[in-house]
Amino acid sequence: MNKNKVNKVLVPILAILLLNQILSGVFGRDLPAGGFDLLHRKGAWVLLVVAVLHASLNWAWIKSLFR
């Protein structure tokens, strides 16, 4: 699978995970304890992994910004 196809999948996933972090942070007090842990804390780890993967796929572009 080429890099562009992977990015077309990763970008919406990143957006959903970011929205999950924002909403679970704002409404965390209304969630049961297990729900908050699953959505916010474990979701943060998933977001981190996907963000690192996205950054590694676009590393050439990131480097070009600083040249």
MOZIGI-V205606 format. One record per pair of residues at least 4 apart in sequence whose ideal C-beta (glycine too) atoms are under 8 Angstrom apart, sorted by the first residue. I is the first residue (numbers start at 1). J is the second residue. D is the distance in Angstrom with one decimal. If there is no record, write none. Layout:
i/j/d
I/J/D
I/J/D
This chain:
i/j/d
1/5/5.1
1/6/5.7
2/6/7.2
3/7/6.2
3/57/5.4
4/8/6.5
5/9/6.9
6/10/6.0
6/57/6.1
7/11/6.0
7/54/7.1
7/57/6.2
7/58/7.2
8/12/7.9
9/13/6.5
10/14/6.0
10/50/6.2
10/53/6.6
10/54/4.9
10/57/7.4
11/15/6.6
11/54/7.4
12/16/6.3
13/17/6.2
13/50/5.7
14/18/6.1
14/47/7.4
14/50/5.7
14/51/6.5
14/54/6.2
15/19/6.3
16/20/6.3
17/21/6.6
17/43/6.3
17/46/6.1
17/47/4.2
17/50/6.2
18/22/6.5
18/47/6.7
19/23/6.1
20/24/5.8
20/39/6.1
20/40/7.9
20/43/5.1
20/47/7.8
21/25/6.1
21/40/6.6
21/43/6.1
21/44/6.4
21/47/6.2
22/26/6.3
23/27/5.9
24/28/5.6
24/31/6.8
24/36/6.5
24/39/4.1
24/40/4.1
24/43/6.7
25/40/6.2
27/31/6.5
28/36/4.9
28/40/6.0
31/35/4.0
31/36/4.4
31/39/6.7
32/36/7.2
33/37/6.5
34/38/6.2
35/39/5.9
36/40/5.3
36/41/7.4
37/41/5.0
37/42/6.6
38/42/5.4
38/43/7.3
39/43/5.3
40/44/6.5
41/45/7.5
42/46/6.7
43/47/6.1
44/48/6.4
45/49/6.6
46/50/6.3
47/51/6.0
48/52/6.3
49/53/6.4
50/54/6.2
51/55/6.2
52/56/6.2
53/57/6.5
54/58/6.4
55/59/6.6
55/62/6.6
58/62/5.9
59/63/6.2
60/64/6.5
61/65/7.0
62/66/7.6
63/67/6.8
